[in-house]
Amino acid sequence: MPQRGSFLRRRRHAGFQEDSVPRRRAGLLLVIAAFAAVLFLFSVLSGFLADWWWFKEIGYQVVFTRELVTRTLLFLAAGGLTFGVLYGNLRLAQRGLVPNRIVLQLDKSVPPFNVTAAMRRFSLPASLAGGLLAGLAVAPAWSVVLRMIYQTPFGITDPVFSRDIGFYVFTLPGLAGLLGFLAGLVSISLLLLLPLYGLRGDIILSPRPVRFEPSAGMHLGILVAVLFLLTAVRLWFVDAPNLLYSTTGPLVGASYTDLYARLPAIRVTAVLALVAAAIVLIGAMRRDLSRWGLWAVGGYVAVALLGRGLFPLVIQKLVVAPTELTRETPYLKDHIAATRAAWGLDSVGIRELNGEADLTLADIRANSATIENVRLWDRDPLLQTFGQLQEIRTYYDFVSVDDDRYWIDGKYRQVLLSPRELNPASLPTRTFINEHLTFTHGMGLTLGPVNQVTAEGLPVLFIRDLPPVSDVSLKVTRPQIYYGEIANDFVFVGTKQREFDHPSGEANVYASYEGSGGVKVANLLRRLVLAVRFGSSNILLSQDITNDSRVLYYRNIVERAGRALPFLRFDRDPYMVATTDGRLVWIADAYTTSDGYPYAQPLDDGTNYMRNSVKLVIDAYDGSLTAYASAPDDPMIRTWARVFPGIFQPIDSMPADLRSHIRYPDDLYRVQTTLYTSYHMEAPEDFYHREDQWQIPTVTEARATVPFMRHIVMRLPDEPKAEFIYMVPFTPRGKDNLAAWMVARNDGDAYGKLRVYRLSRQSLVFGPQQIENRIHTVAALRAAALPPGRGGQDPRAQARGGSVPEPGGDGGDARRRTGPAVRRVRGGKE
């Protein structure tokens, strides 16, 4: 028979085991959670460290640190203020909870729930969560805050309030964000306090009317009054200026109804909001918040609906609509002037042409440079031909073709060039070593004139093959392309693996990286950080990577530029330049943009101001960046130069061989030419009726219809010599005849100047589509007169566009192998 004591000891021991199981599980879960938190924090820290090393490598530490510091301060300020307001209000509302303990019991079978204790426990985590969310929401506004602090005046005032444009571009967005944040914080506080006071019994719903206990009424009344005060400030300082972006009239900007109906209504409503704030405070002090507050809120809402809703509709219907043009003429003038100024169209030079002069032999001789650069190749068919002739290996790609001009063997030549980049997705074997250690870079470029073809109809190539071979004075001595348009992944250089450089017959040539680009691996900790940052354990485990190895990342040109200067917008088409010392560099155009220019016509994304303020030069071999301020008078780039001192270099300091290759940016020019089809009309009457509306003719390229825009080397009328221009023709809306043509000039001191050659409306000058139709008509007649064996063919088979490759004749298979070829050139003049 067992002893009683031993039985009790076994029971206690068993109970100890039963209790220890949940404790061990809880401890295990705590360890797992802590480990997960450490991994998450290390992952975030790895991203920060990798970015810091990268910014340090390119010498742009000030961008990283100032953005990080500003984000951190905004996070702390917004999070701290939100936490303080929420926690303070919640604790203030709980000041009488101890004597008035609230217990909730839904059913006798359910244990009672201590609401008072739950509220006390809820206040701190809820306030912390609110502060965290607010900090995360406000921190991305770092650029808005820095622009507002370091703003530079525009020196131009708006036509309504006579404020400097800088107020709308720099101050107004920050002010609107601040007032919106504060109003949201007060509103959230009210939403949290109302149920809390309801549970306490401080809001008495029955019998009617609703009554508030004095302390609750005073607390809620103060918050409602603050909300009204913030509303008044927003109405006066934000909503009123925002009328200059109104779209309720026939234009963007304040119209007659906006200024004579909505603006007075906004001001009256703002004053009424101050009165409502006072009424609410009086009601709270008189212990009659419900009645006084109802009058205040009801009166404000009624006046706001009538003044900002019904009154403008009546004015528009009875006063404006019968004589809209007369009423809106002053504001149409303001809109046209603001749009032209915001988009850089106010400085377009105008030249008149009658279009009646005949082309003579003397004209041809006087324009020899133009004739010698007549364009035979378009970019899309040439890109296909380059791919067939010059990719050489499947893992090389030609991504784009760019127009440029060079002095070659003493002549000014327009050329088309395309870099030969390495595409890792096309490697025959995709392994970590192949993609990140061996095949690390592209090789050279293909470059040829726009106006020459071989006897087989293929492009003449000045620079070709691997390694690059040049038949002209232009040489490439550093052909390796580590940074390009499709270089999207990281690579390691200086490893134990040999880097593939280029194929040579049946063998391969290898080389070692000799540049200073990239981040040095240095030690095991840095390898660990890089492995976590790029999500590859091979970085940590590879025996080929040494402490002296370097990792190159953010190698895509557009991504690299955007990370270095995140406050700018970049053109979609960076272009490559071969320098006089044989290096290859990229030039990326960057824009300062804003959606805050009053009265200006916006794009679909809201942008209504744009300047090509920066030319960013990126070396294709070592990735070094140099930012040149190409629009030093732009107030936005001057502001950013104050925010990040030392980042931007004057454009005059750009090396001469690079400066001779800068070109007018494509994205900006597309917007400007599109807007100019309407905004060449400066008379409000013409603009209102769209009497002289233009359009940009289109052409078919690569089975897509695109606007006709061409880079050309030509001598402009009244100019002494040929120059590299970007030309866009205009035709009347719905017509094909030429109305005008715009050029963006690229050379020397004339760079950046826009000029329009406007043709007389009394004479008919054929446009691009009409010239093309005449060419195809003549071709069809001649083809129909010849038998099939002697050049007869269906003219519909001919490719359309500036270059006209044709099928037919001998060598059909060869043409399929080599891509589009030029078989015949036809031209027209009218």
C-alpha positions in Angstrom: 0.0 0.0 0.0 1.6 3.3 -1.1 2.2 6.0 1.4 -0.1 9.1 1.4 2.9 11.5 1.3 4.4 9.9 -1.8 1.0 10.2 -3.6 0.8 13.9 -2.8 4.4 14.4 -4.0 3.6 12.7 -7.3 0.5 14.9 -7.7 2.6 18.0 -7.1 5.3 16.7 -9.5 2.7 16.0 -12.1 1.1 19.4 -11.7 4.6 21.0 -12.0 5.0 19.1 -15.3 1.6 20.2 -16.6 2.3 23.8 -15.7 5.8 23.8 -17.2 4.6 22.7 -20.7 2.8 26.0 -21.5 5.6 27.9 -20.0 8.1 26.2 -22.3 5.9 26.8 -25.3 5.6 30.4 -24.4 9.3 30.7 -24.0 9.9 29.0 -27.4 7.5 31.3 -29.1 9.2 34.3 -27.5 12.6 33.1 -28.7 11.2 32.6 -32.2 9.6 36.0 -32.2 12.8 37.6 -31.0 14.8 35.8 -33.7 12.4 36.9 -36.4 12.5 40.5 -35.1 16.3 40.4 -35.2 16.3 39.1 -38.8 13.8 41.7 -39.9 15.9 44.5 -38.3 19.1 43.2 -39.8 17.4 43.0 -43.2 16.3 46.7 -42.9 19.8 47.7 -41.6 21.4 45.8 -44.5 19.5 47.9 -47.0 20.5 51.1 -45.2 24.2 50.1 -45.1 24.3 48.9 -48.7 22.7 52.2 -49.8 25.1 54.2 -47.6 28.2 52.5 -49.1 26.8 53.1 -52.6 26.2 56.8 -52.0 29.7 57.1 -50.4 31.1 55.4 -53.5 29.6 58.0 -55.9 30.3 60.9 -53.6 26.7 61.8 -52.9 26.6 61.2 -49.2 24.9 64.5 -48.6 21.8 63.3 -50.5 21.6 60.1 -48.4 22.2 61.8 -45.0 19.9 64.8 -45.6 17.1 62.7 -46.8 17.6 60.2 -43.9 17.8 62.9 -41.3 14.7 64.8 -42.6 12.7 61.5 -42.8 13.7 60.7 -39.2 12.9 64.1 -37.9 9.5 64.1 -39.6 8.8 60.6 -38.3 9.7 61.6 -34.8 7.8 64.9 -35.0 4.6 63.5 -36.5 4.8 60.3 -34.4 5.5 62.2 -31.2 2.8 64.8 -31.7 0.2 62.1 -32.6 1.2 60.0 -29.6 1.0 63.0 -27.3 -2.3 64.3 -28.5 -4.0 60.8 -28.6 -2.6 59.7 -25.3 -3.2 63.0 -23.6 -6.8 63.1 -24.7 -7.5 59.5 -23.8 -5.9 59.9 -20.3 -7.9 63.1 -19.8 -11.1 61.3 -20.6 -10.3 58.6 -18.1 -9.6 60.9 -15.2 -12.9 59.8 -13.4 -12.8 56.1 -14.3 -11.6 54.8 -10.9 -14.6 55.9 -8.8 -17.0 55.2 -11.7 -15.8 51.7 -12.4 -17.4 50.3 -15.6 -18.2 46.5 -15.7 -19.8 44.9 -18.7 -21.6 41.5 -18.4 -23.6 40.3 -21.4 -24.9 37.1 -19.8 -24.8 35.5 -16.3 -22.9 32.6 -17.8 -20.1 35.0 -19.0 -17.6 36.5 -16.6 -17.9 40.3 -16.2 -15.6 42.4 -18.4 -13.8 45.2 -16.6 -14.1 48.0 -19.2 -12.2 50.5 -17.0 -9.1 48.3 -16.9 -9.3 47.6 -20.6 -9.5 51.3 -21.4 -6.5 52.0 -19.3 -4.5 49.2 -21.0 -5.8 50.3 -24.5 -4.7 53.9 -24.3 -0.9 53.4 -24.4 -0.7 50.8 -27.3 -3.4 52.6 -29.3 -1.5 55.9 -29.0 1.8 54.3 -29.8 0.2 52.6 -32.9 -1.3 55.9 -34.0 2.1 57.6 -33.6 3.9 54.9 -35.6 1.4 55.1 -38.4 1.5 58.9 -38.5 5.3 58.9 -38.5 5.4 56.4 -41.4 2.8 58.4 -43.3 4.5 61.8 -42.9 8.1 60.8 -43.4 7.9 60.5 -47.2 7.1 64.2 -47.4 10.8 65.0 -46.8 11.2 66.6 -50.2 8.1 68.9 -49.6 9.5 70.1 -46.3 13.0 70.7 -47.7 11.7 72.6 -50.7 9.6 74.8 -48.4 12.5 75.5 -46.1 15.1 76.3 -48.8 12.8 77.8 -51.4 13.9 80.3 -54.0 11.5 83.0 -55.3 10.4 82.8 -58.9 10.3 86.6 -59.3 6.9 86.2 -60.9 3.5 86.8 -59.2 0.1 85.3 -59.9 -2.5 87.5 -61.5 -5.1 87.2 -58.7 -3.5 87.3 -55.3 -0.2 88.8 -56.4 1.8 86.2 -54.6 5.2 85.0 -55.9 4.9 81.7 -57.8 7.2 80.2 -55.3 4.4 80.3 -52.7 2.3 77.9 -54.8 5.2 75.7 -55.8 7.0 75.5 -52.5 4.9 76.7 -49.6 1.3 75.7 -50.4 1.9 71.9 -50.6 3.6 71.9 -47.2 0.9 74.2 -45.7 -1.9 72.0 -47.1 -0.2 68.9 -45.8 0.3 70.3 -42.3 -3.3 71.6 -41.9 -4.6 68.3 -43.2 -2.5 66.3 -40.8 -3.6 68.5 -37.8 -7.3 68.3 -38.8 -7.0 64.5 -39.2 -5.4 64.2 -35.8 -8.2 66.2 -34.1 -10.9 64.3 -35.9 -9.4 60.9 -34.8 -9.2 62.2 -31.2 -12.9 63.1 -31.4 -13.8 59.7 -32.9 -12.0 57.9 -30.0 -13.4 60.1 -27.3 -17.1 59.9 -28.2 -17.5 56.2 -27.5 -15.3 56.5 -24.4 -17.5 59.3 -22.9 -20.6 57.3 -24.0 -19.5 54.3 -22.0 -18.8 56.5 -19.0 -22.3 57.8 -19.2 -21.1 61.4 -19.8 -23.1 61.6 -23.0 -26.8 61.3 -22.1 -28.9 60.4 -25.2 -32.3 60.2 -23.5 -34.4 62.1 -22.8 -33.8 64.5 -25.6 -31.9 66.7 -26.3 -28.5 65.1 -26.0 -26.7 66.3 -23.0 -23.0 66.3 -22.0 -21.5 66.2 -18.5 -19.6 69.5 -17.9 -16.1 68.0 -18.1 -16.9 65.9 -21.2 -18.6 68.9 -22.8 -15.7 71.2 -22.3 -13.2 68.6 -23.5 -15.2 67.8 -26.7 -16.1 71.5 -27.2 -12.4 72.5 -27.2 -11.6 69.9 -29.8 -14.5 70.9 -32.1 -13.5 74.5 -31.8 -9.9 73.7 -32.7 -11.3 71.8 -35.7 -13.3 74.8 -36.8 -10.2 77.0 -36.4 -8.1 74.7 -38.6 -10.9 74.7 -41.1 -10.9 78.5 -41.2 -7.1 78.6 -41.8 -7.4 76.0 -44.5 -10.1 77.8 -46.3 -8.3 81.2 -46.3 -4.8 80.0 -47.0 -5.3 76.8 -49.0 -8.7 76.6 -50.6 -8.7 80.2 -51.8 -5.2 79.9 -53.6 -6.3 76.5 -54.9 -8.9 78.2 -57.1 -6.0 79.0 -59.4 -6.0 75.3 -60.3 -9.8 75.2 -60.8 -11.1 73.2 -63.8 -14.8 74.3 -63.5 -14.5 76.9 -66.3 -13.4 76.7 -69.9 -9.8 76.6 -68.8 -7.4 75.6 -66.0 -7.3 78.4 -63.5 -9.6 80.7 -61.7 -12.5 81.7 -64.0 -15.1 84.4 -63.6 -17.4 82.2 -61.5 -14.4 81.2 -59.3 -13.4 84.8 -58.6 -16.9 86.3 -58.3 -18.7 83.5 -56.6 -16.5 80.8 -55.1 -13.8 83.1 -53.7 -16.3 85.3 -51.8 -18.1 82.2 -50.6 -14.8 80.7 -49.3 -13.9 83.8 -47.4 -17.4 84.1 -45.9 -17.2 80.4 -44.9 -13.8 80.9 -43.3 -15.1 83.8 -41.2 -18.1 81.7 -40.3 -15.8 78.8 -39.2 -14.2 81.2 -36.7 -17.6 82.3 -35.5 -18.6 78.6 -35.2 -15.5 77.9 -33.1 -16.4 80.7 -30.7 -20.0 79.5 -30.5 -18.9 76.0 -29.6 -16.6 77.3 -26.8 -19.4 79.4 -25.4 -21.8 76.4 -25.4 -19.2 74.3 -23.7 -18.7 76.9 -21.0 -22.4 77.4 -20.5 -22.8 73.6 -20.2 -25.1 73.5 -23.2 -22.8 72.1 -25.8 -25.4 70.1 -27.7 -27.7 73.1 -28.5 -24.9 75.7 -29.2 -22.9 73.1 -31.1 -25.9 72.1 -33.2 -26.4 75.8 -34.2 -22.7 76.2 -35.0 -22.4 73.1 -37.1 -25.7 73.4 -38.8 -25.2 77.1 -39.7 -21.7 76.4 -41.1 -22.9 73.5 -43.2 -25.9 75.4 -44.6 -23.8 78.4 -45.6 -21.1 76.3 -47.1 -23.6 74.3 -49.2 -25.3 77.5 -50.4 -22.2 79.6 -50.9 -19.9 77.1 -52.4 -22.5 74.9 -54.2 -25.7 76.7 -55.2 -24.4 80.3 -55.6 -21.6 79.5 -58.1 -24.1 77.5 -60.2 -26.5 80.4 -60.3 -23.7 82.9 -61.4 -22.5 80.5 -64.0 -25.9 79.9 -65.5 -27.3 83.4 -65.4 -24.2 85.7 -65.7 -21.4 83.8 -67.4 -23.0 81.3 -69.8 -24.9 83.9 -72.0 -21.6 85.9 -72.7 -18.9 83.3 -71.7 -16.2 84.6 -74.1 -16.6 88.2 -72.9 -16.6 87.2 -69.2 -13.7 84.7 -69.5 -11.4 86.7 -71.8 -9.1 88.1 -69.0 -8.7 84.7 -67.5 -8.1 83.0 -70.8 -5.2 85.5 -71.2 -3.9 84.5 -67.8 -4.2 80.8 -68.6 -2.4 81.1 -71.9 0.4 83.2 -70.5 0.9 80.9 -67.5 0.9 77.8 -69.6 3.5 79.2 -72.0 5.7 80.4 -69.1 5.4 77.1 -67.1 6.3 75.0 -70.1 9.0 77.2 -71.6 7.0 78.2 -74.6 7.1 82.0 -73.9 10.6 82.3 -75.4 9.9 80.5 -78.7 11.2 82.5 -81.6 8.9 83.0 -84.6 10.0 83.2 -88.2 7.6 83.7 -91.2 8.1 81.7 -94.4 5.9 82.1 -97.5 6.7 78.6 -98.9 6.8 79.9 -102.5 10.5 79.9 -103.3 11.8 77.3 -105.7 14.7 75.0 -104.9 17.7 76.0 -107.0 21.1 74.6 -107.7 22.5 77.5 -105.7 20.4 76.5 -102.7 21.7 73.0 -102.9 25.3 74.1 -103.0 24.8 76.6 -100.1 23.4 73.7 -98.1 25.9 71.1 -98.8 26.1 69.9 -95.1 22.3 69.4 -95.2 22.5 67.4 -98.4 25.4 65.3 -97.1 23.4 64.3 -94.0 20.1 63.5 -95.7 18.6 60.7 -93.6 18.2 57.3 -95.2 17.8 55.2 -92.0 15.2 55.3 -89.3 16.0 54.1 -85.9 13.6 51.1 -85.7 14.6 49.3 -88.9 18.2 50.1 -88.2 17.9 48.6 -84.7 16.8 45.3 -86.3 19.7 45.4 -88.8 22.2 46.2 -86.0 20.9 43.2 -84.1 21.3 40.8 -87.1 24.7 42.1 -88.1 26.5 43.1 -84.9 25.1 41.3 -81.9 27.6 38.5 -82.8 26.6 36.4 -79.7 23.2 35.6 -78.4 23.9 37.2 -75.0 24.5 40.6 -76.6 21.6 43.0 -77.2 21.1 46.3 -78.9 18.4 48.0 -76.9 18.0 51.4 -78.6 19.4 53.5 -81.3 20.3 57.1 -80.7 20.9 60.1 -82.9 24.1 62.2 -82.5 26.6 64.2 -84.5 30.4 64.0 -84.6 33.2 65.7 -86.4 34.6 62.7 -88.4 37.6 63.1 -90.6 37.0 66.8 -90.7 33.3 66.6 -91.6 30.2 67.3 -89.5 28.3 64.0 -89.7 25.0 62.9 -88.3 25.2 59.3 -87.0 23.1 56.7 -85.4 24.7 54.6 -82.7 23.7 51.7 -80.4 25.6 50.3 -77.4 26.1 46.5 -77.4 24.9 45.5 -73.9 25.1 42.1 -72.2 21.8 40.5 -71.5 22.1 37.9 -68.7 18.8 36.4 -69.5 20.3 35.2 -72.8 23.3 33.4 -71.3 23.4 29.7 -72.3 23.9 28.6 -68.7 22.5 30.9 -66.0 24.5 30.2 -62.8 25.6 32.5 -60.0 29.2 32.5 -61.4 28.1 33.2 -65.0 25.6 36.0 -64.2 27.5 37.7 -61.4 31.2 37.0 -61.7 32.1 36.0 -65.3 29.7 37.8 -67.7 29.8 41.2 -66.2 29.6 43.7 -69.0 28.7 44.7 -72.5 31.2 45.6 -75.2 31.5 48.6 -77.5 29.0 50.1 -79.8 28.0 50.2 -83.4 28.0 53.6 -85.1 27.3 54.6 -88.7 26.1 57.6 -90.7 22.5 58.2 -91.4 23.0 58.9 -95.1 25.1 55.9 -96.4 24.3 52.4 -97.5 26.4 49.6 -98.9 25.8 48.1 -102.4 23.7 45.4 -100.6 21.5 48.1 -99.0 23.0 47.6 -95.6 24.2 50.4 -93.3 27.8 51.7 -93.5 29.4 51.2 -90.1 32.2 53.5 -89.0 32.6 51.5 -85.7 31.8 47.8 -85.6 32.7 44.3 -84.4 34.4 43.0 -81.3 36.7 44.4 -80.1 35.5 47.7 -81.7 37.1 48.4 -85.1 37.0 52.0 -86.4 37.5 53.1 -89.9 37.4 56.8 -89.0 39.1 59.2 -86.7 36.7 58.4 -83.8 38.1 55.6 -81.7 36.9 53.6 -78.7 39.7 52.6 -76.3 37.6 51.7 -73.3 34.7 49.7 -74.8 33.5 47.8 -71.7 30.0 48.7 -70.6 29.4 47.8 -66.9 26.5 50.3 -66.6 23.7 50.4 -69.2 20.0 50.3 -70.0 19.5 46.6 -69.2 22.2 46.1 -66.6 19.7 45.4 -63.8 21.6 43.0 -61.5 24.7 43.2 -59.3 28.1 41.8 -60.5 31.4 41.2 -58.7 34.7 42.3 -60.2 38.2 41.6 -59.0 37.3 38.0 -58.1 39.2 34.7 -58.6 37.1 34.1 -61.6 38.2 35.5 -65.0 35.8 38.1 -66.5 34.7 37.4 -70.0 35.5 40.4 -72.2 34.6 39.4 -75.8 34.7 36.5 -78.2 37.6 36.1 -80.6 37.0 33.5 -83.3 36.5 30.2 -81.6 38.2 31.4 -78.4 37.2 33.9 -75.7 39.2 36.9 -74.4 39.2 37.6 -70.7 40.1 40.8 -68.8 40.2 42.2 -65.3 38.4 45.2 -64.1 40.7 48.2 -63.7 38.3 50.9 -62.6 37.4 52.2 -59.1 33.7 51.7 -59.4 31.7 49.6 -56.9 31.8 48.9 -53.2 34.7 47.0 -51.8 33.8 43.7 -50.1 36.5 44.4 -47.4 35.5 41.9 -44.7 33.1 39.1 -43.6 30.6 41.4 -42.0 30.2 43.4 -45.2 29.8 40.2 -47.2 27.0 39.1 -44.8 25.3 42.5 -45.2 25.5 42.2 -49.0 24.3 38.7 -49.0 21.2 39.7 -47.0 20.7 42.9 -49.1 20.8 41.0 -52.4 19.1 37.8 -51.1 21.9 35.5 -52.2 23.8 33.1 -49.8 26.3 32.6 -52.6 27.8 36.0 -51.8 28.7 34.7 -48.4 29.7 31.2 -49.4 31.6 31.8 -52.6 35.3 31.1 -52.5 35.9 33.2 -55.6 34.9 36.5 -53.9 37.7 38.0 -51.8 38.0 41.0 -49.5 39.6 42.9 -52.4 36.7 42.1 -54.7 34.2 44.9 -55.6 30.5 44.7 -56.1 28.8 46.9 -58.7 25.1 47.5 -58.2 22.4 50.0 -59.2 23.9 49.6 -62.7 20.8 50.4 -64.7 21.3 54.0 -65.9 17.8 55.2 -65.2 17.7 53.5 -61.8 21.2 54.7 -60.9 20.3 58.3 -61.8 17.0 58.1 -59.9 18.6 56.8 -56.7 21.4 59.4 -56.8 19.0 62.3 -57.3 15.6 61.1 -56.1 14.0 64.5 -56.2 14.3 64.8 -60.0 12.4 63.2 -62.8 14.5 61.5 -65.6 14.0 61.2 -69.3 13.2 57.8 -70.5 15.9 57.8 -73.1 19.5 58.2 -71.9 22.0 58.2 -74.7 25.6 57.2 -75.1 28.5 59.4 -76.2 32.0 58.3 -77.3 34.5 60.9 -75.9 37.6 62.1 -77.6 39.8 60.0 -75.2 37.9 56.8 -76.3 35.7 56.3 -73.2 31.9 55.6 -73.4 29.6 57.7 -71.2 25.9 58.0 -70.7 24.1 61.3 -70.6 20.7 61.3 -68.8 18.4 64.3 -68.9 16.8 65.2 -65.6 13.8 67.5 -64.9 12.6 69.6 -62.1 8.8 69.4 -62.1 5.9 70.8 -60.1 2.1 70.5 -60.1 1.8 73.9 -58.4 2.2 76.5 -61.2 -1.1 78.6 -61.1 -3.2 78.8 -64.2 -0.9 76.4 -66.2 -2.2 73.5 -68.2 -1.3 70.2 -66.5 -0.4 66.8 -67.9 -2.5 63.7 -67.0 -0.3 63.2 -63.9 -0.9 66.8 -62.7 2.5 68.1 -63.7 2.2 71.7 -65.0 5.8 73.0 -64.7 8.9 71.3 -66.2 12.5 72.3 -66.8 15.5 70.3 -68.1 17.6 71.5 -65.2 20.3 68.8 -65.0 22.5 66.8 -67.4 23.7 63.8 -65.6 26.9 62.1 -67.0 27.5 58.5 -66.0 30.7 56.7 -67.0 29.8 53.3 -68.6 33.0 51.7 -67.2 33.3 52.9 -63.6 29.8 54.3 -63.0 30.9 57.7 -61.7 28.3 60.4 -61.8 28.6 64.2 -62.5 25.5 66.4 -62.4 25.6 69.6 -64.4 23.0 72.3 -63.8 21.8 73.0 -67.3 19.2 75.6 -66.3 20.8 77.6 -63.6 18.1 80.2 -63.6 15.4 77.7 -62.7 14.2 78.4 -59.1 13.6 74.8 -58.4 17.1 73.6 -59.2 18.5 76.6 -57.3 16.4 75.4 -54.4 17.7 71.9 -54.6 21.3 73.2 -54.9 20.7 74.9 -51.5 19.3 71.7 -50.1 22.3 69.6 -51.3 25.3 71.9 -51.6 28.1 70.8 -53.9 26.0 68.3 -55.9 25.5 70.3 -59.0 28.3 71.6 -61.2 27.9 74.6 -63.6 27.2 73.5 -67.1 30.2 75.6 -68.2 32.5 73.1 -66.4 31.3 70.2 -68.6 34.2 69.0 -70.8 33.9 70.5 -74.3 33.8 67.1 -76.0 30.8 66.1 -73.9 29.0 69.5 -74.3 29.2 69.2 -78.0 26.9 66.1 -77.7 24.2 67.3 -75.4 20.8 67.3 -77.1 17.4 68.8 -76.3 15.6 66.3 -74.1 13.0 64.1 -75.7 10.3 63.9 -73.1 10.1 67.6 -72.6 10.1 68.3 -76.3 7.2 65.9 -76.8 5.2 67.8 -74.2 6.1 71.2 -75.5 5.3 70.4 -79.1 2.0 68.8 -78.2 1.0 71.9 -76.1 2.2 74.3 -78.8 -0.4 72.9 -81.2 -2.9 74.9 -79.1 -0.8 77.5 -77.2 0.7 79.1 -80.3 -2.6 81.0 -80.3 -2.1 83.9 -77.9 -5.3 85.7 -78.7 -8.1 84.6 -76.3 -10.7 84.7 -79.1 -8.7 82.3 -81.3 -7.9 80.0 -78.4 -11.5 79.9 -77.3 -12.8 79.0 -80.8 -9.7 76.8 -81.6 -9.7 78.6 -84.9 -6.1 77.8 -85.7 -5.6 74.5 -84.0 -2.7 72.4 -85.2 -1.7 68.8 -84.9 1.5 66.8 -85.2 1.5 64.4 -88.2 2.1 60.8 -87.5 4.1 58.1 -89.2 4.1 54.3 -88.8 7.2 52.9 -87.2 7.6 49.3 -86.1 3.9 48.7 -86.6 3.0 51.6 -84.3 1.7 55.1 -85.2 4.0 57.7 -83.6 4.4 61.5 -83.9 6.7 62.6 -86.7 9.8 63.9 -84.8 13.3 63.9 -86.4 16.9 64.8 -85.5 18.4 66.4 -88.6 21.6 68.2 -89.5 20.7 71.2 -91.6 21.3 74.9 -92.1 18.3 76.9 -90.8 17.1 79.9 -92.8 19.1 83.0 -91.9 21.8 80.9 -90.1 25.4 80.8 -91.3 26.1 77.1 -91.0 24.4 73.7 -90.6 23.6 72.5 -87.1 22.0 69.5 -85.3 18.3 70.2 -84.7 15.3 68.3 -83.4 12.4 69.0 -85.9 8.7 68.6 -85.5 6.2 69.6 -88.3 2.7 71.0 -87.6 -0.4 70.6 -89.8 -3.8 72.2 -89.4 -6.2 70.0 -87.5 -7.8 67.5 -89.8 -5.5 68.5 -92.7 -2.2 67.2 -94.2 -0.7 70.4 -95.5 2.2 72.0 -93.6 1.3 74.9 -91.3 4.6 75.3 -89.4 7.6 73.5 -88.1 9.4 73.8 -84.8 13.1 73.2 -84.2 15.0 72.7 -80.9 18.6 73.7 -81.4 21.4 71.7 -79.9 24.7 73.2 -80.9 26.9 75.7 -79.1 25.4 78.8 -77.6 22.1 78.1 -79.5 21.5 75.0 -77.4 18.0 74.9 -75.9 16.5 77.6 -78.1 13.2 76.8 -79.7 12.2 78.4 -83.0 9.0 78.0 -85.1 8.9 78.6 -88.9 5.4 79.6 -89.7 4.1 79.3 -93.2 1.6 81.6 -94.9 -2.0 80.5 -94.6 -2.5 81.8 -98.1 -0.2 79.3 -99.7 -0.3 75.5 -99.8 2.8 73.6 -98.7 2.7 69.8 -98.7 3.1 68.1 -95.3 4.9 64.8 -94.6 1.9 62.6 -95.3 1.2 64.3 -98.7 4.9 63.9 -99.7 4.8 60.3 -98.7 1.6 59.7 -100.7 3.2 61.4 -103.8 6.3 59.2 -103.5 4.2 56.0 -103.3 2.0 57.2 -106.2 5.0 57.7 -108.4 6.5 54.4 -107.2 3.2 52.6 -108.0 3.1 54.0 -111.5 6.6 53.1 -112.3 6.3 49.6 -110.7 3.1 48.9 -112.7 5.0 49.8 -116.0 7.7 47.2 -115.4 7.4 43.4 -115.6 7.8 41.5 -112.4 11.3 40.3 -113.3 12.5 43.8 -113.8 11.5 45.5 -110.6 7.7 45.4 -110.9 6.1 44.8 -107.6 3.2 45.6 -105.4 4.0 49.1 -103.9 2.0 48.2 -100.8 4.8 45.9 -99.8 7.1 48.8 -99.3 7.9 49.9 -95.8 6.7 53.3 -94.8 8.6 56.1 -93.2 11.7 58.2 -93.8 13.6 55.1 -95.1 11.9 52.8 -97.6 13.3 49.2 -97.5 11.7 47.1 -100.3 11.3 43.4 -100.8 12.0 41.8 -104.2 15.0 41.2 -106.4 17.9 38.9 -105.7 19.1 38.0 -102.2 15.8 37.6 -100.5 17.2 35.0 -98.0 20.1 37.3 -97.2 17.8 40.1 -96.4 15.9 37.9 -94.0 19.2 37.1 -92.3 20.5 40.7 -92.1 17.3 42.6 -91.3 15.9 45.6 -93.2 18.0 46.9 -96.0 17.7 50.0 -98.3 16.9 49.1 -101.9 15.8 52.4 -103.3 15.7 56.0 -102.2 13.0 58.4 -103.4 12.5 62.0 -102.4 10.0 64.7 -103.0 9.9 68.5 -102.9 7.0 70.8 -102.9 
